Amino acid sequence: MVKLLLRLALAGAVCFFGCRATYRAVTAPVRVFHHEERPAPTTDVTNPGMPVAPTPSPGPRVVERTTTEPTPSPRAQTAVHFPTAKPVPNKPGYVFSPSDPSKYVDVTGYPSGSKVKDPYSGKIFLVP
């Protein structure tokens, strides 16, 4: 009876801890913007029932662009080097996290040389 209980407890622990994922998928940030045209109010807020005086709409914005842009000096151009992750053997699409090599990062769909944000440290690394 004791052996049966121990086997059931071991099987339950294996199922519980063995089924958890040891990686998180890396996704690109998504931003959604909604632009709604709101109708102009027909009554004054401070004096309900009184019509609103029309306000002149601002004219189009004029932006001047310069045709020549200043080039930064060679000292100001510092090259940023990102670490390259190492692929996980026998697991295509997965790499070891550069910040914690015991964890995997799913880079499926990212081409080689892409910059990916490490979900564990928040730092950028390159896909091999």
N, C-alpha and C positions, 0 to 999 in steps of 0.2 A: 504494500500500500504506500509506503514511504517512497519507494522507488518510482512509482507511478506519479505521485505528487511532484517529485523532483523533476521528472521528465516533462510533465505538463508546465511547470514553472519555467523550465529552461526553454521549451518550445515557445511559450508566450513571450519571454524576454527576447528571443531571437526574432520573432515576428514583429514585436513592437519596435525594437531598436534597429533591426536590419532593414526595415522598410522605409526608413527616413532617408531623404536625399542628402548627399554630402556636398551639393553644389547648388548654386543659384544661376539662373539664366541671366545673361547680360542683355539688356534691352536698351534701345535708344530712347532718349527722353521724348515725350509727346506733349505738345502744347496745343491746346484748342482755344481758339478765339471766336467769340460770337459777336457779331456786330448787328445791332438791331436799330432800325430807324424808329425813333419815338415821335409820335405826333406832338405838335406844339399844343400847349394847354389852351383851352378856350376861355377859361375864366381866371381871374387874378387870385392867387393864393391868399394874399393878405386881405383882399376885399372880395369875398365870394359873391358871385353873381355879376360882377363888373367885368366887361370885356378887357382882354389884354391888349395893350398897345403893341403894334408890330415893332419888332426890333430889326434893325438892318443886319443882313447877313454879311459876314466878313468876306472880303474879296479873295481871290485865289492867292495862295502863298507863292511868293517868288523866291527861288533859291538860286543863288549864283554859284557856279562851279568854276574853279580855277582849272585851266588846261594843263598846267604843269604842277605836278605834285613834288614836294621836296623829298629827296631820297635820303634815308637815314645814313649816318656815317657807318663805316665798317665796324667801329667799336660797339655801336648800338645793336648790331645784328648778332645776337648770341644764339647759337644753335642749341635747341633743346633736344636732349637725347632721352628716349624712353626705353625702358628695359623690354626685351623680347621674351615672351613666355616660352616655356618648353612644352612640347606636345606630350600628352599622356599616351604611353605605349598601348596598343590594341584598343584604343578608344578614339576613333576619328571624330573630330569636332570638339574635343576637350583638351584643355591645356592646364598645366599646374599654375596656381596663382603665384605671381612673383613675390607677393608679400608673405604668403603662407603656403609653402610647397606641399603641405599635407592636404590642401583643398583644391578641388577642380573648378574650372570656369568653363561654361558652355559657350563656345565661339562659333557654333554652327551657323553658316550663312555669311560669316564675315570673311572677306578675301584676305589673302596673305598680305601683311604690311599695314592692315587697318589698325587704327587706334581704338582701344577698348578700355572702358573704365572697370577697374577691379572692384567687384561688389563688396569685398571684405575690407579693403583699405581705402577705397575711393581714389586711388592713383591710376594714372593712365599707363597702359602697356601696349606693345605691338603684338599682333597675331603672327605666329611663325609661318 
